[in-house]
Every structure is written in structure tokens, then in C-alpha cells.
């Protein structure tokens, strides 16, 4: 990971912050092949019912992708791994689309 940012809201509760750090370690495993150009940012927000939720935003030169996690979603299990891989896939898809646009532009083609 190029950089990991935790907002002040995300760091307010030590238990939540520790869980976010553990999930970030998992994310680094997911992105290890090309995650060195990726920035991860954690923020705390509210879900539609007013409960706590956490937003993880991945970004690089091509764009960004984000996913919302409830506190119970932060437990290390197969579902969490799946969500992290899906988020990583979303960013890679953005990257792929951006590269394709650049290739088409350099060939003088229009999208």
C-alpha cells in the first residue's frame, strides 16, 4: 500500500481502530501484487439506520472505488476476504477502463 489514511472519526474508538488496522493488513495481502500505487482511506460514517459504518476508499492514478462496512463486517472471515477482493477488483476495473481510454486516444479512435 502506498499510503493508509485513517480519519479522526475512524480512530475515535480504539476497538474499532484496531479492527480497521487488522482489515488493512488483510487488504495489503489482497493488493500485494500492485498495491504499491494505491492509497487506502478509512472513514467512519452512519448507515441508513443511524448506526456506525466504515467507508474504505481505494484510489490510485486511475480513479477510486469504495465499500461500506458495518462493525460486524470487520470480523476476519471468508465474507470479509470476498468483499476486499471485490473492492480491489472494482479499482482494477477502473484502471483497466482508464488504460483502454488512453490506448484508444493514442490511436486517434473515439470511444
C-alpha positions, 0 to 999 in steps of 0.5 A, a space after each residue: 500500500 502506498 499510503 493508509 489514511 485513517 480519519 479522526 472519526 475512524 480512530 475515535 474508538 480504539 476497538 474499532 481502530 484496531 479492527 480497521 488496522 487488522 482489515 488493512 493488513 488483510 487488504 495489503 495481502 489482497 493488493 500485494 501484487 500492485 498495491 504499491 500505487 494505491 492509497 487506502 482511506 478509512 472513514 467512519 460514517 452512519 448507515 441508513 439506520 443511524 448506526 456506525 459504518 466504515 467507508 474504505 476508499 481505494 484510489 490510485 492514478 486511475 480513479 477510486 472505488 469504495 465499500 461500506 462496512 458495518 462493525 460486524 463486517 470487520 470480523 476476519 472471515 471468508 465474507 470479509 476476504 470476498 468483499 476486499 477482493 471485490 473492492 480491489 477488483 472494482 479499482 482494477 476495473 477502473 484502471 483497466 477502463 482508464 488504460 483502454 481510454 488512453 490506448 484508444 486516444 493514442 490511436 486517434 479512435 473515439 470511444 
